């Protein structure tokens, strides 16, 4: 399993780019505004992207999507299908975002075959051959829906929290995962994000061979998280994890 951290910061981070991870070369977890520029810095061809998972409709997690589609119109042309997975309304949101960002291009239709998939809480879903399970997170309640995702990959289960405060659903999200990407925006408890004590409690439920990355951070370096058995990635860092060991699951697949 390979994970490239294209952006590891929160909305306010002065020295980190916005949320986006590239998994196994073809899967994007969130699409922050710096997505396209950092894909090309790798370099990686945007045409190879097959799946884009959007956790929620905050700009630091999804405003890069119109730029990716713009690139498909003019530069990275391909007839290969693309699946965009997100909260209910993902297709409408994408159309409106394209119309706002690039109205002259939006009227030309999609640049490649696109399948939109709305996240269904707790259901194992499939898009273009990739199986995944969305789980509802707790973030900006009353304003938007937020989801974490369990990706059921051939080389193991990858759990991604997106943005969330502490919720029991997080334990289901990370249960039996071989790698976890978890937000860690705040040190103290927050009504929007995870804090140090909460991250520590979640880590205690994981086996020692699970690799945990903390993201959605402020400044480069480990900072207040250096006492935890986690990896603090910087932008553009690449991690290759070994084959996942077989492991019984208590809950979700």
C-alpha positions in Angstrom: 0.0 0.0 0.0 1.5 3.4 -1.0 0.2 6.7 0.4 1.4 10.0 -0.8 0.4 13.0 1.4 -0.2 15.7 -1.1 -1.6 18.0 1.6 -1.5 17.6 5.4 -2.7 20.9 6.7 -6.0 22.3 8.0 -7.7 25.4 6.6 -5.4 27.8 8.4 -2.0 26.0 8.3 0.7 28.5 7.2 3.3 25.9 6.1 1.1 22.9 5.0 -1.1 22.4 1.9 -4.7 21.4 2.1 -6.1 18.0 2.7 -5.4 15.4 0.0 -3.9 11.9 -0.1 -3.0 9.8 -3.1 -3.4 6.0 -2.5 -1.8 3.4 -4.7 -1.4 5.9 -7.5 -5.1 6.1 -8.5 -7.2 7.0 -5.4 -7.6 10.4 -4.0 -8.8 11.0 -0.4 -10.2 14.5 -0.4 -9.3 17.1 -3.0 -8.0 20.3 -1.3 -7.3 23.4 -3.4 -3.6 22.4 -3.9 -4.4 19.0 -5.3 -3.5 19.6 -8.9 -0.3 21.5 -8.4 1.0 18.8 -6.0 0.0 15.9 -8.2 2.2 17.5 -10.9 5.0 18.1 -8.5 5.3 14.4 -7.9 5.1 14.1 -10.9 1.9 12.1 -11.5 -0.5 12.1 -14.4 -3.9 13.3 -13.4 -5.4 11.0 -16.0 -4.6 7.9 -14.0 -6.9 8.9 -11.1 -9.8 6.5 -10.9 -11.5 7.3 -7.6 -12.0 10.6 -5.7 -13.4 10.4 -2.1 -14.8 13.6 -0.7 -15.3 13.5 3.1 -17.4 16.7 3.4 -18.1 20.0 1.6 -15.6 22.3 3.4 -13.4 24.1 0.9 -10.1 22.8 2.2 -11.2 19.3 1.4 -13.0 19.7 -2.0 -12.2 22.9 -3.8 -9.4 21.2 -5.8 -11.9 19.0 -7.6 -12.8 21.7 -10.3 -9.1 22.1 -11.1 -8.7 18.3 -11.6 -11.7 18.3 -14.0 -10.4 21.4 -15.7 -7.1 19.6 -16.3 -9.0 16.7 -17.8 -10.6 19.1 -20.3 -7.4 20.6 -21.7 -4.3 18.6 -20.7 -4.8 15.1 -19.1 -7.4 13.9 -21.6 -8.6 10.4 -21.1 -11.6 8.2 -21.8 -11.0 6.1 -18.6 -13.9 6.3 -16.2 -13.7 8.2 -12.9 -15.8 7.6 -9.8 -16.4 10.6 -7.4 -17.7 9.5 -4.1 -19.1 11.9 -1.5 -21.9 12.9 0.8 -25.5 13.0 -0.6 -25.6 15.7 -3.2 -22.1 15.1 -4.5 -23.1 15.4 -8.2 -25.0 18.6 -7.7 -22.2 20.1 -5.6 -19.6 19.2 -8.3 -21.7 20.7 -11.1 -22.3 23.9 -9.1 -18.6 24.1 -8.2 -17.5 23.8 -11.8 -20.1 26.3 -12.9 -18.8 28.8 -10.4 -15.1 28.2 -10.9 -15.0 27.7 -14.7 -18.4 28.6 -16.2 -17.1 28.5 -19.8 -15.9 25.0 -19.4 -18.7 23.6 -17.3 -21.1 24.0 -20.2 -19.1 21.6 -22.2 -20.1 18.6 -20.1 -17.8 16.2 -18.2 -14.3 15.7 -19.7 -14.4 11.9 -19.1 -17.0 9.3 -18.1 -17.9 10.1 -14.4 -19.9 8.0 -12.0 -21.1 9.8 -8.9 -21.7 7.7 -5.8 -23.4 9.0 -2.7 -22.1 7.7 0.6 -24.5 5.4 2.4 -23.8 5.1 6.1 -22.5 1.7 7.2 -23.1 0.0 3.8 -20.3 -1.7 1.8 -20.4 -0.1 -1.6 -18.5 -0.5 -4.8 -17.4 1.9 -7.5 -15.3 0.8 -10.5 -14.2 -2.3 -8.7 -13.2 -0.7 -5.5 -15.1 -1.7 -2.3 -15.5 0.8 0.5 -17.6 1.6 3.5 -18.7 5.1 4.4 -19.3 5.9 8.1 -20.8 9.1 9.4 -18.5 11.4 11.3 -19.4 14.3 13.6 -18.3 17.7 12.1 -20.2 21.0 11.7 -23.4 19.3 12.7 -26.5 20.9 11.2 -24.6 22.4 8.4 -23.2 19.5 6.4 -22.8 15.7 6.4 -19.3 14.4 7.0 -18.1 10.8 6.3 -15.0 8.7 7.0 -14.2 5.9 4.7 -12.9 2.3 5.0 -11.2 1.4 1.8 -11.1 -2.4 1.3 -7.9 -2.6 -0.8 -6.2 -5.8 -2.0 -3.2 -4.9 0.2 -5.2 -4.2 3.4 -7.9 -2.0 4.9 -7.2 1.8 5.0 -9.4 3.9 7.3 -9.7 7.7 6.7 -11.5 9.9 9.2 -11.9 13.1 7.3 -12.8 15.9 9.8 -14.6 14.9 13.0 -14.8 15.4 16.7 -14.8 12.3 18.9 -17.6 9.9 18.1 -18.1 6.2 18.8 -18.3 5.6 15.1 -14.6 6.2 14.9 -14.0 2.9 16.7 -15.9 1.1 13.9 -14.0 3.1 11.3 -10.6 2.0 12.5 -11.5 -1.5 13.7 -9.2 -4.1 12.1 -7.6 -1.5 9.8 -4.0 -2.0 8.6 -3.4 1.7 8.2 -5.3 4.7 9.6 -5.2 8.4 8.5 -6.7 10.3 11.3 -7.3 14.1 11.7 -5.5 15.8 14.7 -6.4 19.4 14.3 -6.6 20.4 18.0 -4.5 19.6 21.1 -7.5 20.2 23.4 -11.0 18.9 23.0 -13.0 20.7 20.3 -16.6 20.6 19.1 -15.3 20.1 15.6 -12.1 18.1 15.8 -10.1 15.5 17.6 -7.8 16.4 20.5 -4.8 14.7 22.0 -6.6 12.7 24.7 -9.2 11.4 22.2 -6.5 10.4 19.7 -4.7 8.5 22.5 -7.9 6.7 23.4 -8.4 5.7 19.7 -4.8 4.4 19.4 -5.3 2.2 22.4 -8.0 0.2 20.5 -5.6 -0.6 17.6 -3.1 -3.5 17.4 0.6 -2.5 17.4 1.1 -3.4 13.8 -1.4 -0.8 12.6 0.3 2.2 11.0 -1.4 5.5 12.1 -0.8 8.8 10.3 -2.0 12.1 11.8 -3.0 14.9 9.4 -5.0 18.1 9.2 -2.3 19.8 11.2 -1.0 23.3 11.8 2.8 23.4 11.6 5.5 21.0 10.2 7.0 18.5 12.6 5.4 16.4 15.3 4.7 19.3 17.8 2.5 18.1 20.7 2.0 14.7 19.1 5.5 13.4 19.5 4.6 11.3 22.6 2.2 9.1 20.5 3.1 6.0 18.4 2.1 7.8 15.2 3.6 9.2 12.0 3.3 12.9 11.3 3.7 13.2 7.6 4.7 16.4 5.8 3.5 17.5 2.4 4.7 15.4 -0.5 6.0 12.6 1.7 5.5 9.0 0.3 5.0 6.0 2.5 5.0 2.4 1.3 3.6 -0.1 3.7 4.2 -3.9 3.7 1.7 -6.6 2.9 -1.2 -6.5 5.4 -1.3 -9.4 7.9 -4.6 -11.3 8.2 -6.6 -10.0 11.1 -10.1 -10.9 12.5 -12.5 -8.0 12.5 -14.9 -7.2 15.3 -17.3 -5.1 13.4 -17.2 -3.6 9.9 -15.5 -5.3 7.0 
